[in-house]
């Protein structure tokens, strides 16, 4: 449910911005150009809204690092504190 709510909120804000941008463009460019820009950005807003909603509602991982990650952290920490031998 949170995913759908996030998608709708982001899509509505994106489409409002889309309409505002196209209305501004219509003052300087012909209507056919702004219509094409509107349709392309209309689809783009839905795609971007879905991607952002997925990222926003993605569950956080609270698991401890696995053995390989722990070993890498120990190695890097030791390497940083070890004196350079030439």
Backbone as JSON Lines, residues from 0, in Angstrom:
{"i":0,"aa":"X","n":[0.82,-1.19,0.0],"ca":[0.0,0.0,0.0],"c":[0.87,1.26,0.0]}
{"i":1,"aa":"X","n":[1.99,1.19,0.73],"ca":[2.89,2.34,0.78],"c":[3.51,2.6,-0.59]}
{"i":2,"aa":"X","n":[3.78,1.54,-1.33],"ca":[4.35,1.69,-2.67],"c":[3.37,2.44,-3.58]}
{"i":3,"aa":"X","n":[2.11,2.06,-3.54],"ca":[1.1,2.72,-4.36],"c":[0.92,4.18,-3.96]}
{"i":4,"aa":"X","n":[0.9,4.44,-2.66],"ca":[0.75,5.82,-2.19],"c":[1.93,6.68,-2.61]}
{"i":5,"aa":"X","n":[3.14,6.13,-2.5],"ca":[4.33,6.87,-2.91],"c":[4.32,7.13,-4.41]}
{"i":6,"aa":"X","n":[3.91,6.12,-5.17],"ca":[3.84,6.29,-6.63],"c":[2.85,7.38,-7.01]}
{"i":7,"aa":"X","n":[1.67,7.35,-6.42],"ca":[0.65,8.35,-6.75],"c":[1.1,9.76,-6.37]}
{"i":8,"aa":"X","n":[1.71,9.9,-5.21],"ca":[2.16,11.22,-4.77],"c":[3.23,11.77,-5.7]}
{"i":9,"aa":"X","n":[4.2,10.93,-6.04],"ca":[5.29,11.37,-6.92],"c":[4.75,11.64,-8.32]}
{"i":10,"aa":"X","n":[3.85,10.8,-8.81],"ca":[3.29,10.99,-10.15],"c":[2.47,12.27,-10.24]}
{"i":11,"aa":"X","n":[1.7,12.57,-9.21],"ca":[0.89,13.8,-9.24],"c":[1.78,15.03,-9.24]}
{"i":12,"aa":"X","n":[2.8,15.04,-8.39],"ca":[3.72,16.18,-8.36],"c":[4.46,16.3,-9.7]}
{"i":13,"aa":"X","n":[4.86,15.18,-10.26],"ca":[5.56,15.19,-11.54],"c":[4.69,15.69,-12.68]}
{"i":14,"aa":"X","n":[3.43,15.29,-12.7],"ca":[2.54,15.72,-13.78],"c":[2.18,17.2,-13.65]}
{"i":15,"aa":"X","n":[2.07,17.69,-12.42],"ca":[1.84,19.13,-12.24],"c":[3.03,19.91,-12.79]}
{"i":16,"aa":"X","n":[4.23,19.43,-12.49],"ca":[5.43,20.09,-13.03],"c":[5.48,19.96,-14.54]}
{"i":17,"aa":"X","n":[5.06,18.83,-15.07],"ca":[5.03,18.6,-16.51],"c":[4.11,19.61,-17.2]}
{"i":18,"aa":"X","n":[2.93,19.8,-16.67],"ca":[1.98,20.75,-17.25],"c":[2.53,22.17,-17.17]}
{"i":19,"aa":"X","n":[3.12,22.52,-16.03],"ca":[3.66,23.87,-15.87],"c":[4.8,24.14,-16.86]}
{"i":20,"aa":"X","n":[5.67,23.17,-17.03],"ca":[6.77,23.33,-17.98],"c":[6.25,23.47,-19.4]}
{"i":21,"aa":"X","n":[5.27,22.65,-19.76],"ca":[4.73,22.72,-21.13],"c":[3.97,24.02,-21.37]}
{"i":22,"aa":"X","n":[3.29,24.55,-20.36],"ca":[2.62,25.83,-20.52],"c":[3.63,26.96,-20.71]}
{"i":23,"aa":"X","n":[4.77,26.88,-20.03],"ca":[5.83,27.87,-20.23],"c":[6.45,27.74,-21.62]}
{"i":24,"aa":"X","n":[6.65,26.51,-22.07],"ca":[7.23,26.29,-23.4],"c":[6.29,26.77,-24.51]}
{"i":25,"aa":"X","n":[5.0,26.71,-24.24],"ca":[4.03,27.07,-25.27],"c":[4.09,28.57,-25.62]}
{"i":26,"aa":"X","n":[4.63,29.37,-24.73],"ca":[4.78,30.8,-25.01],"c":[5.87,31.07,-26.04]}
{"i":27,"aa":"X","n":[6.85,30.17,-26.12],"ca":[8.0,30.41,-26.98],"c":[8.06,29.5,-28.2]}
{"i":28,"aa":"X","n":[7.38,28.37,-28.16],"ca":[7.44,27.39,-29.24],"c":[6.04,27.09,-29.74]}
{"i":29,"aa":"X","n":[5.94,26.52,-30.96],"ca":[4.61,26.18,-31.5],"c":[3.93,25.07,-30.68]}
{"i":30,"aa":"X","n":[2.62,25.01,-30.82],"ca":[1.84,24.04,-30.07],"c":[2.2,22.59,-30.38]}
{"i":31,"aa":"X","n":[2.56,22.29,-31.63],"ca":[2.91,20.92,-31.99],"c":[4.16,20.46,-31.24]}
{"i":32,"aa":"X","n":[5.11,21.36,-31.08],"ca":[6.34,21.02,-30.36],"c":[6.05,20.75,-28.89]}
{"i":33,"aa":"X","n":[5.28,21.64,-28.26],"ca":[4.99,21.47,-26.84],"c":[4.12,20.24,-26.59]}
{"i":34,"aa":"X","n":[3.27,19.91,-27.55],"ca":[2.45,18.69,-27.41],"c":[3.34,17.45,-27.42]}
{"i":35,"aa":"X","n":[4.33,17.44,-28.31],"ca":[5.27,16.31,-28.35],"c":[6.08,16.23,-27.06]}
{"i":36,"aa":"X","n":[6.53,17.37,-26.58],"ca":[7.29,17.4,-25.31],"c":[6.41,16.9,-24.17]}
{"i":37,"aa":"X","n":[5.15,17.32,-24.17],"ca":[4.23,16.9,-23.11],"c":[4.05,15.39,-23.09]}
{"i":38,"aa":"X","n":[3.81,14.78,-24.26],"ca":[3.57,13.34,-24.29],"c":[4.81,12.54,-23.89]}
{"i":39,"aa":"X","n":[5.97,12.98,-24.33],"ca":[7.2,12.27,-23.95],"c":[7.45,12.41,-22.45]}
{"i":40,"aa":"X","n":[7.29,13.61,-21.93],"ca":[7.53,13.8,-20.49],"c":[6.41,13.17,-19.66]}
{"i":41,"aa":"X","n":[5.21,13.05,-20.21],"ca":[4.1,12.39,-19.51],"c":[4.45,10.93,-19.22]}
{"i":42,"aa":"X","n":[4.98,10.26,-20.23],"ca":[5.41,8.87,-20.04],"c":[6.62,8.8,-19.12]}
{"i":43,"aa":"X","n":[7.55,9.74,-19.31],"ca":[8.74,9.77,-18.46],"c":[8.45,9.99,-17.0]}
{"i":44,"aa":"X","n":[7.44,10.8,-16.7],"ca":[7.07,11.05,-15.31],"c":[6.56,9.77,-14.66]}
{"i":45,"aa":"X","n":[5.75,9.0,-15.36],"ca":[5.25,7.76,-14.78],"c":[6.39,6.76,-14.56]}
{"i":46,"aa":"X","n":[7.31,6.68,-15.51],"ca":[8.44,5.77,-15.35],"c":[9.3,6.2,-14.16]}
{"i":47,"aa":"X","n":[9.62,7.49,-14.08],"ca":[10.45,8.0,-12.99],"c":[9.74,7.88,-11.65]}
{"i":48,"aa":"X","n":[8.44,8.13,-11.63],"ca":[7.68,8.01,-10.38],"c":[7.71,6.58,-9.86]}
{"i":49,"aa":"X","n":[7.6,5.62,-10.75],"ca":[7.64,4.21,-10.34],"c":[9.02,3.86,-9.78]}
{"i":50,"aa":"X","n":[10.08,4.29,-10.47],"ca":[11.44,3.99,-10.01],"c":[11.7,4.63,-8.64]}
{"i":51,"aa":"X","n":[11.28,5.89,-8.47],"ca":[11.48,6.57,-7.2],"c":[10.64,5.94,-6.09]}
{"i":52,"aa":"X","n":[9.41,5.55,-6.4],"ca":[8.57,4.9,-5.4],"c":[9.17,3.58,-4.95]}
{"i":53,"aa":"X","n":[9.74,2.83,-5.88],"ca":[10.41,1.58,-5.49],"c":[11.58,1.85,-4.57]}
{"i":54,"aa":"X","n":[12.35,2.89,-4.89],"ca":[13.52,3.2,-4.07],"c":[13.12,3.71,-2.69]}
{"i":55,"aa":"X","n":[12.07,4.53,-2.63],"ca":[11.65,5.11,-1.36],"c":[11.08,4.04,-0.44]}
{"i":56,"aa":"X","n":[10.33,3.1,-0.97],"ca":[9.67,2.09,-0.13],"c":[10.47,0.8,0.0]}
{"i":57,"aa":"X","n":[11.68,0.78,-0.5],"ca":[12.51,-0.43,-0.4],"c":[12.82,-0.72,1.06]}
{"i":58,"aa":"X","n":[12.61,-1.98,1.5],"ca":[12.88,-2.3,2.9],"c":[14.38,-2.2,3.2]}
{"i":59,"aa":"X","n":[14.67,-1.69,4.38],"ca":[16.06,-1.55,4.81],"c":[16.56,-2.88,5.35]}
{"i":60,"aa":"X","n":[17.8,-3.19,5.06],"ca":[18.41,-4.42,5.52],"c":[19.16,-4.15,6.82]}
{"i":61,"aa":"X","n":[18.72,-4.79,7.9],"ca":[19.35,-4.6,9.2],"c":[20.19,-5.81,9.6]}
{"i":62,"aa":"X","n":[20.57,-6.62,8.65],"ca":[21.33,-7.82,8.96],"c":[22.79,-7.45,9.17]}
{"i":63,"aa":"X","n":[23.46,-8.26,9.96],"ca":[24.89,-8.05,10.22],"c":[25.68,-8.45,8.98]}
{"i":64,"aa":"X","n":[26.85,-7.87,8.79],"ca":[27.67,-8.25,7.63],"c":[28.06,-9.72,7.71]}
{"i":65,"aa":"X","n":[28.17,-10.36,6.56],"ca":[28.53,-11.77,6.54],"c":[30.03,-11.93,6.82]}
{"i":66,"aa":"X","n":[30.5,-13.16,6.84],"ca":[31.89,-13.44,7.23],"c":[32.89,-12.8,6.26]}
{"i":67,"aa":"X","n":[32.6,-12.81,4.96],"ca":[33.51,-12.22,4.0],"c":[33.63,-10.71,4.2]}
{"i":68,"aa":"X","n":[32.51,-10.06,4.46],"ca":[32.55,-8.61,4.69],"c":[33.29,-8.28,5.97]}
{"i":69,"aa":"X","n":[33.09,-9.08,7.02],"ca":[33.79,-8.86,8.28],"c":[35.29,-9.06,8.1]}
{"i":70,"aa":"X","n":[35.68,-10.09,7.36],"ca":[37.1,-10.34,7.13],"c":[37.72,-9.2,6.33]}
{"i":71,"aa":"X","n":[37.01,-8.68,5.34],"ca":[37.5,-7.56,4.56],"c":[37.66,-6.32,5.43]}
{"i":72,"aa":"X","n":[36.69,-6.06,6.3],"ca":[36.79,-4.91,7.2],"c":[37.98,-5.04,8.14]}
{"i":73,"aa":"X","n":[38.22,-6.23,8.68],"ca":[39.36,-6.44,9.57],"c":[40.66,-6.25,8.8]}
{"i":74,"aa":"X","n":[40.73,-6.77,7.59],"ca":[41.94,-6.62,6.77],"c":[42.22,-5.16,6.46]}
{"i":75,"aa":"X","n":[41.19,-4.42,6.03],"ca":[41.39,-3.02,5.69],"c":[41.76,-2.18,6.91]}
{"i":76,"aa":"X","n":[41.14,-2.45,8.05],"ca":[41.46,-1.72,9.26],"c":[42.9,-2.0,9.7]}
{"i":77,"aa":"X","n":[43.31,-3.25,9.62],"ca":[44.68,-3.61,9.98],"c":[45.67,-2.99,9.01]}
{"i":78,"aa":"X","n":[45.35,-3.0,7.74],"ca":[46.25,-2.44,6.73],"c":[46.41,-0.94,6.92]}
{"i":79,"aa":"X","n":[45.37,-0.28,7.37],"ca":[45.47,1.17,7.58],"c":[46.35,1.49,8.79]}
{"i":80,"aa":"X","n":[46.35,0.64,9.78],"ca":[47.11,0.91,10.99],"c":[48.52,0.34,10.93]}
{"i":81,"aa":"X","n":[48.8,-0.54,10.0],"ca":[50.12,-1.15,9.9],"c":[51.11,-0.14,9.3]}
{"i":82,"aa":"X","n":[52.34,-0.14,9.84],"ca":[53.34,0.77,9.28],"c":[53.79,0.29,7.9]}
{"i":83,"aa":"X","n":[54.19,1.23,7.08],"ca":[54.67,0.9,5.74],"c":[56.08,0.32,5.86]}
{"i":84,"aa":"X","n":[56.31,-0.83,5.24],"ca":[57.62,-1.45,5.24],"c":[58.16,-1.35,3.82]}
{"i":85,"aa":"X","n":[59.34,-0.73,3.69],"ca":[59.93,-0.56,2.37],"c":[61.19,-1.38,2.26]}
